[in-house]
Amino acid sequence: MPSASTRSKNNTSGGNLKQFKQILEDKSQELRSHMGTSSASAVLAIQEDPYDSADWAEKSHEEWVFLQKNTVDMAQLKEIDGALARMREGTYGTCQDCMLPISRKRLEALPWAHYCVSCQERRAAGQN
């Protein structure tokens, strides 16, 4: 039976791995730039001194939206960092459940995928 790094090279060898690495790094940079302080300042500067409850509600809603987006972005950054770590370890592109290669099509759609489609569907159905 081939090692995990040998299996992962089936779909992520040579130029493919570089391509996926570039996609992950670009997405990471994009997310980090959106999470910058200028975005936070823009949200927090909205109506600094609201005078009525509608103004307070609008400001609170904008802050809530900003925080929710940051939470989602942080989770995605964690996934991207994990994928980059798997690249360094030589396990990128290998399903973490069945240890078979994740299809190129899946990695193109979700380059930080941990699982092949079959294992992901099984997990989503609660059949770990």
C-alpha positions as CSV (number, residue, x, y, z in Angstrom):
1,M,0.0,0.0,0.0
2,P,1.5,3.4,-1.0
3,S,2.3,6.0,1.6
4,A,0.0,9.0,2.2
5,S,2.4,11.3,0.5
6,T,2.6,9.0,-2.6
7,R,-1.2,8.8,-2.7
8,S,-1.7,12.6,-2.4
9,K,0.7,13.1,-5.4
10,N,-1.8,11.4,-7.7
11,N,-3.9,14.6,-7.9
12,T,-1.5,17.2,-6.5
13,S,1.9,16.5,-8.1
14,G,4.2,19.0,-9.5
15,G,2.5,22.0,-11.0
16,N,-0.9,21.0,-9.5
17,L,0.5,21.4,-6.0
18,K,2.0,24.8,-6.8
19,Q,-1.3,25.9,-8.4
20,F,-3.3,24.9,-5.3
21,K,-0.7,26.5,-3.0
22,Q,-1.0,29.8,-4.9
23,I,-4.8,29.6,-4.7
24,L,-4.7,29.1,-1.0
25,E,-2.2,31.9,-0.4
26,D,-4.2,34.3,-2.6
27,K,-7.4,33.5,-0.7
28,S,-5.6,33.9,2.7
29,Q,-4.3,37.3,1.6
30,E,-7.7,38.4,0.4
31,L,-9.3,37.4,3.7
32,R,-6.6,39.0,5.8
33,S,-7.0,42.3,3.8
34,H,-10.7,42.3,4.4
35,M,-10.2,41.8,8.1
36,G,-8.0,44.9,8.4
37,T,-8.6,47.7,10.8
38,S,-9.9,50.0,8.2
39,S,-13.0,47.8,7.8
40,A,-13.6,47.8,11.5
41,S,-13.1,51.5,11.7
42,A,-15.6,52.1,9.0
43,V,-18.3,50.0,10.8
44,L,-17.6,51.5,14.2
45,A,-17.5,55.1,12.8
46,I,-21.1,54.8,11.6
47,Q,-23.1,57.3,13.5
48,E,-20.7,57.7,16.4
49,D,-23.3,59.5,18.5
50,P,-26.7,58.1,17.7
51,Y,-29.6,60.0,19.2
52,D,-32.5,57.6,19.0
53,S,-33.1,53.9,19.3
54,A,-33.3,53.4,15.5
55,D,-29.8,54.8,15.2
56,W,-28.6,52.5,18.0
57,A,-30.3,49.5,16.4
58,E,-28.7,50.3,13.0
59,K,-25.2,50.7,14.6
60,S,-25.6,47.5,16.6
61,H,-26.7,45.6,13.5
62,E,-23.8,46.8,11.4
63,E,-21.4,45.8,14.2
64,W,-23.1,42.4,14.5
65,V,-22.7,41.8,10.7
66,F,-19.1,42.8,10.8
67,L,-18.4,40.5,13.7
68,Q,-20.2,37.6,12.0
69,K,-18.2,38.1,8.8
70,N,-15.0,38.2,10.8
71,T,-15.9,34.9,12.5
72,V,-16.5,33.2,9.2
73,D,-13.3,34.7,7.7
74,M,-11.3,33.5,10.7
75,A,-12.7,29.9,10.4
76,Q,-11.8,29.9,6.7
77,L,-8.3,31.2,7.4
78,K,-7.9,28.3,9.8
79,E,-8.9,25.9,7.1
80,I,-6.5,27.4,4.6
81,D,-3.6,27.4,7.2
82,G,-4.4,23.7,7.8
83,A,-4.3,22.9,4.1
84,L,-0.9,24.7,3.7
85,A,0.4,22.7,6.7
86,R,-0.8,19.5,5.0
87,M,1.2,20.6,1.9
88,R,4.3,21.0,4.0
89,E,3.7,17.6,5.6
90,G,3.1,15.9,2.2
91,T,-0.5,14.9,3.1
92,Y,-2.4,17.5,1.1
93,G,-5.0,16.0,-1.2
94,T,-5.4,12.9,0.8
95,C,-8.7,12.2,2.6
96,Q,-8.2,12.2,6.3
97,D,-10.8,9.4,6.8
98,C,-10.2,6.8,4.0
99,M,-6.6,7.9,3.1
100,L,-7.5,7.9,-0.6
101,P,-6.7,10.8,-2.9
102,I,-9.3,13.7,-3.0
103,S,-10.4,14.3,-6.5
104,R,-8.8,17.2,-8.4
105,K,-12.4,18.5,-9.1
106,R,-13.1,18.6,-5.4
107,L,-9.8,20.4,-4.6
108,E,-10.5,22.9,-7.4
109,A,-13.8,23.7,-5.8
110,L,-12.6,23.5,-2.2
111,P,-8.8,23.6,-2.0
112,W,-8.8,23.3,1.8
113,A,-10.9,20.1,1.7
114,H,-10.1,17.5,4.4
115,Y,-12.2,14.7,3.0
116,C,-13.2,13.1,-0.3
117,V,-16.8,13.6,-1.4
118,S,-17.9,10.2,-0.1
119,C,-16.4,10.6,3.4
120,Q,-17.7,14.2,3.6
121,E,-21.2,13.1,2.7
122,R,-21.0,10.3,5.3
123,R,-19.8,12.8,8.0
124,A,-22.6,15.3,7.0
125,A,-25.1,12.5,7.5
126,G,-23.7,11.8,10.9
127,Q,-22.3,8.5,10.0
128,N,-18.7,9.2,11.1
